[in-house]
Amino acid sequence: LLRPLGEADAPSLFEAFSDPRVMRYWSTPPWSSLDAAHALVERDLRAMASGEYLRLGIERREDRRLLGNCTLFKIDGQCRRAEIGYGLAYSAWGNGYMHEALLALLEFGFSELGLNRVEADIDPRNEPSAKSLERLGFRKEGYLRERWIVGAEVSDSALYGLLLSDWLASAKVAGAGQDLTCGSSGPPSAAP
């Protein structure tokens, strides 16, 4: 299930994003304080109200446990473009939760926000993330050398893009409606 984040989610967010395994390929270091989680939730509430970006929590239906989040940000209305970001607790890796969540988020972005293009910027060493994007229909479009410096580590960026026309032509979309819902009455939901 995708849903807005709330203050009660701060401990679960901190658990996920303080884990060096989760943050290994991010452009920021692991969180060192629960205050980072509280600050993220506060920023998100303001950003959602203003339409600046959309970050949703990924909640497992069976036990309502928050597993991570996914985001559409840098939303450009004129160009109908946004960037996508995502993170998932290490304990939830390899179970298909992120794929289902991103299907729902992308469907919402294309159908409800009217996006024409969604972009992703990942560390090229993060092969599971690259495979996830490619499975969703993203195409690798570029490579930027030494783009990020986090602590003392310098890393490159692989740039991916997904067009509305590719999304609509994809056979994945046809099956998405069976497991995912995304209505105009609210944010998307997935069955992780």
N, C-alpha and C positions, 0 to 999 in steps of 0.2 A: 504494500500500500504506500503510495506517495502522499505526503501531507506536510503542511507547514510545520516548521520547528517551533517549539515552545521552551520556556525556561526549564521545565522538568526534563528536557532532553540534554541539558548541559553535561551531566555525568557520563552519559553514553557517548556523547560527542567527544568528550575529553578522553575517554577510554580508547576510542578509535584513533583519534588524531594526535595522541601523544605516543602512539606505537611507532617506533622507527621503521618497522616493516611496511606499515601503511604509508608513511611519509617519505619513504626512500626516494621516490622519483618526483616529489612535489617541488615547487619553486620556493617553499618555505620549510624551515626546520620543524621537527615535531613540537607540539605544544608542550610547554613546561608548567602550565598552571591552569586550573579550572577556570580562572578569569578569562582565558582565551575563548572558552566555549560560551560563557555568558556574554562576552562581547560580540561573538558571531551571531548569537540569537537576537540580541538587541539590534544589530545592524540589519539583519534579515527582516525583522518586523518593519523597520522603517523603509527598507528597499522595496519590500512587497507592496506596502501602502502607496509608494510613489511610482511603482512600475519600473524601477531602476534595474532590477534583476529578479529572478525567481529561483530560490533555493528550496528544495523540498527534502524532507527526511524520508528515508527508506525504512519502512516498518514491516516486520514479518507479521503476517496475519495471525498465525497460530498462537503466538505469545505476546504480540504487540511490542516486541523488542525493537528498538531503534538500531539499525545496522549500519547506517551511513547516510550520505546525502548525494543529491545530484543537482546541478545548477545550470540555468541558462543565464548568461551574463554578457556584458558589453552588447546589449540589445540595441541595434541600430534600426529604427523604424523606417527611415528613408530608404535604406538599402535592403531592408527586410532580412537582416543578418544578425546572428548571435553566436557566442562561443559557448561550449559545453564543458563542464567540469564535473568530477565525481570522485567519491572516496567511499570505501567500504571497510568495516572492521575486519581485521585479519581472520577472526573466527568464522566469518561468513563467506570467505573467498571460495570459489570453485563450486558454488551451488546454483548459479544462474540468476541470483538476485539482481545483480547489476544489469545484466542484459535485459531482463524484464522491466526494470525501472527505467532504463534509458529508452526502450521502445515506447513506453508510455509518455515520457518527457518529450521525446522527439515528435510523437504524434500530436501532443498538445502544442508544441512549438509551431509545427507546420499547419495544423488545422485551426487552432484557436488564436495564435499570435500572428498568423499569416506570414511566417518566415519563408524565405526563398533559399536560405543557405545557413548551415550550421557548421562551425569550425571547431577543431580541437587542436591543442598544442600539447604534445606529450614528450617525455624523455624517450628517445629512441631505444634505450636499453630496457624499457618497460614493455617487453614483448607481450605479456598478457593483455595490457591495455591496447596495444596496437591490434591484436587479434580481435578484441571486443569491438573496436571501432570498425574494423574491416567486416566483421560479421554483421554489423548494423548497416553496411553499405557505404561507409566512409571510404574515400580514396586518399592515398598519400599524395600530397601536392607540393611538398617542399621540405627543405632541411636547412636549419639555421645553426651554424657552428658556434659553440661557446656562448650561447644565448643567456644562460642562467648561471649565477654564482650563489650557492647556498653554503654558508660557512666558508670553508676553504675548497669546496668542490665545484668545479666548472663542468657544466653539462650542455649538450646540444638540445635542439628542439626538432621534432618531426611534426609537420603541419598536415592536418587532415581536413577534408571538406566533404560535406554531404549536401547535395542540392535537392530541392523539392521534387524536381523531375525524376531524379534517381530514386528518391523515396517512394514516389507514386508508382514507379515502374517495378519496384522490388516486390518479389513474391512474399517477402516477410511481412509486408504491411497487410496483405490479405488475411493472413492468419492471426495478426495481432489483435483484432477485435474479439477473438474467441477468448483470450485470456486477460486482456487489458481493457480498461474502460477509460475514456477521456471525454467528458462531456463539457458543454459550454457553461454548465451551472457551477463549475468549480475546477480546482486543479486536478491533474490526472491521478489515477490510481492504478496500481499494478498489483498483481498477485504473486509477490516474491515467495 
